[in-house]
Amino acid sequence: MHKPDKKFLVSIGILIVLGLVFLSSASAVVAYTKYGSSDYFIKRQLFILIFGVALFYVFYKIDYHVWRKYAFLFLGLSCIILSLVFIPGLALGGDSSARSWLNVLGFSFQPSELVKIFFVIYLAAWLESRRKDLHDVKQGIGPFLAVLFIIALLMMLQPDFGTLAIIGATSLAVYFVGGGKISHLAIVFLAAALLVVVAVHFKPYQMERFKCAFDSSVNSKAECYQLNQSLIAIGSGGIFGRGLGQSRQKFMYLPEVYGDSIFAVMAEEIGFVFGAAFLFLYFFIFYRMMIVAKLAPDLFGKLIVAGVAFWLFIQTFFNIGGIIGLIPMTGVPLPFVSQGGSSLLAVLIGLGIVANISRQTISHQ
């Protein structure tokens, strides 16, 4: 083994620090209004971050080859924890819109966040074992879709379409990197698009989100309200922004300023130039992970790194793409920045495994 990719680790550290700064600024008003303390959310995030960094270090120290032996167990755990939200007393809230969260010792926890890394590990091990048979429908795309369907069904019943889209897109990317046929993936993509159309038809609020992405004025006071307020925030930020802490939209105009709308507040305060520089950090981390994947000592390690990289890239795109109206809003958090313990812990676990793989690459980066 050698030292891990320093540029990768430093970039993560910078992103974590900046995330805390932006969360502190964006959440101060709503935190004081709701809880009487402007640092309520930042304190929670710091507590979670300490635990997350500890998990990062643990997974960084464990040889990633160990996880190959427990790949099927990870699949089983994914199904179990996704099923827990249907047990009365464990799920937060009583209606179907609240079934994606669990109450764990007084803390809210979203099990689907752990499924992101669990399923990547399972897929990496499975694809490595089937790499010579992936062109066979019965040995390759067939079993892959069967397992993915089980995960998708459990998530649709919650429902949690945003996280499902991330897991589905990440899985297809990993399958492709693992040697899957493009023709098979094209058929899967078309089938997934058809399922989205059907799902949207039976979920009117989802249909409204699609309409808003194409025309934010179609329902400006209801489903399109969040998008319109986000666009106002981003537009008023201009080239260099109003200044850190000077956002106006965070004063109870823009909903979820500490969650999925946080990038809009950031753009208002730091502007286009610094916002673009901030996004460059995500691209740079993705780039460094692609280098680690290329130099990984085996296919298992390569697929894990690729899976984590695509997961973070896709989630970041879904969050920011929804905020700027490029795609329908999905409600997923912005990695490292949005307040949310489940997401942050899962990301740090995944990056810890990537850091371990970077120590075992066939040459220095």
C-alpha angles and dihedrals in degrees: 000000000000135000117299124253102289095195089054093050095044091050091052090049092051092048092050092051094046090047090057091049094051094043091051091052098042097045101042097093099044091042092055092044095050103030106019092242124091092205096051096112096039091054090052091047092050091051091050092044093056090053090044094052089051089053090047090055093047093052090042090058096046116087105248092222087075091071092062090072092054098043095112089046089056089054091051092048090051091056093044098050092044088053094051092076089069093059111101112245096024101069120078112240128006107252131076093258091065101047097100094075133072130204106232115179091326094314126107114237130184108211094194089071091065090046088065092067096031092055093046090055092048093048092048092054094042095048091048090055093046101038093118093049103044093106089061110087093213093049100034128023094017098062090036092058092043093057093041089051091057091053091044093050093053090050095045090054091058087037112235107149095162095059091039090056090052093049092044095048092044091050092052091049092051091046090053093048088048091060104272119159116260091221091057091049091049090056091048091050092052091047090050091050089052091050090051090054091050093046092049090050091058094041109060094187089057090052089054090054090055091049091050092054089059098037119011091190094064092091107002097167099049130020093006095047096094093048093048093050090048092052090049090053094047093045094049090052091069121177101326103015135236092280134270110302093012100103115135098191092064089067092095095291098099116053122223094018090163093045133038094344096055095104090062090058090046091051091050092052103038101026133216099305098051091036089057090048089052091052089050087067090063091049091048092051089048089050093050091049091052088055090050090049091051092051097040112131095234143012092259092060092042092054094047092053092045090049094052091044094051091043092057093041094049094045092049090049092048092051099046094034089057093047094053094042096249092123134006114285113265101183094231118145125251106249115252093000112058117079107254131120100201094054095044094049093049092049093050092048090052093047090047089059090047090051090054091051090050088060090059101045117135092246138008118278 
